[in-house]
Amino acid sequence: MSDREKNSIGEVRMFLAFLFSIVGESESQAIKEVFRLAEILSVTAGDNVRAEKMNRQGSTIVIVLDGLVSGFLARQTNHRTDIWLGKTRSVLINDGSLQNLEAFNIEAIEDSLLMLISKEKLEVICQTYPVLNRLFAEFIFPATIKSLEYHSILNKIDHPANKFSYFKRAFPKVWYSVPIRIYNSYVGN
């Protein structure tokens, strides 16, 4: 078996473990449908997922199945503004509102496994398989709200030292892994 085949099997196992924990193993048809609609990306540390990949399906839900990533806006002046840190089981809903002025990209800080799925397509299959509503109710919306809460509080703190202190408390298992250039961009230094 080649390394690529082993990686693919590992990616599928990670995807299944994620969904089993939310909807249960007995919902195999619903899981197959999500797998059919989702795109699973293995991203090596330092590599980027470009905005075009996320915007081609309209509103895209990005779920970090494993790893650590930074979501950033890339401006034409080669300046970037990091606006999202995603660790395992983090969620971002890219509703496409950023695409007119800036391009939203994701950089893998660590080797990461991402699931991209169209919000609209997921909503449609939730009508066929109501158990998938648990993805929204128990996972996607709470994770998104928690992330927005952290970011909102961070934006209200005015001094860089205080932002750093809050960042360490909000992300205790992550802060030491974040490169200083991303941390500085994220907290607005």
Buried (B, 14 or more C-beta within 10 A) or exposed (E): EEEEEEEBEEBEEBBBEBBBEBBEEEBEEBBEBBBEBBEBBBBEEEEBBEBEBBBEBEBBBBBBBBBBBBBBBBEEEEEBEBBBBBBBEBBBBBEBEBBEEBBBBBBBBBBBBBBBBBBEBBEEBBEEBEBBEBBBEEBBEEBBEEBEEBBEEBEEBEEEEEBBEBBEEBBEEBBEEBEEEBBBBBBEE
